[in-house]
Amino acid sequence: GDRDKIVYETADLWFHSMVLLAHAGLGPQDVLKELERRFGFSGLEEKASRKAE
């Protein structure tokens, strides 16, 4: 629960996520677009929609 440790670990996670996105030719905007698409869905609805695709 140490806030500084949470920030430190999250920064590490974000950094590695950004490297992966860049390697795939993607960027943060692609992730934000996906989050926008999911907005308003419950977790169960979102999971069900993945099965349909």
LOBA-420954 format. One record per residue (C-alpha): residue in three letters; x, y, z. Coordinates in steps of 0.02 Angstrom, whole numbers, padded with zeros to 5 digits, always signed. Each point is the difference from the previous one (the first is absolute). Layout:
% residues N
alaXYZ ...
This chain:
% residues 53
gly+00000+00000+00000 asp+00149+00119-00008 arg-00050+00134-00127 asp+00178+00028-00061 lys+00022-00185-00034 ile-00165-00006-00094 val+00055+00146-00109 tyr+00171-00080-00028 glu-00073-00167-00053 thr-00133+00081-00110 ala+00134+00104-00088 asp+00094-00161-00036 leu-00157-00083-00067 trp-00043+00150-00109 phe+00177+00011-00067 his+00001-00181-00056 ser-00175+00018-00072 met+00056+00151-00102 val+00151-00097-00066 leu-00115-00143-00053 leu-00121+00120-00085 ala+00142+00087-00093 his+00071-00167-00056 ala-00170-00043-00073 gly-00017+00169-00086 leu-00132+00058+00123 gly-00011+00140+00126 pro-00096+00059+00152 gln-00139+00068-00110 asp-00039-00177-00058 val-00025-00055+00180 leu-00105+00153+00040 lys-00110-00036-00152 glu-00029-00177+00064 leu-00041+00062+00175 glu-00123+00124-00075 arg-00083-00142-00096 arg-00021-00098+00162 phe-00067+00146+00102 gly-00172-00039+00069 phe+00017-00189-00021 ser-00001-00109+00152 gly+00145-00121+00013 leu-00116-00144-00043 glu-00069+00089-00154 glu+00175+00043-00060 lys+00059-00179+00021 ala-00154-00066-00092 ser+00031+00120-00144 arg+00175-00073-00024 lys-00073-00174-00025 ala-00117+00067-00134 glu+00140+00081-00101 
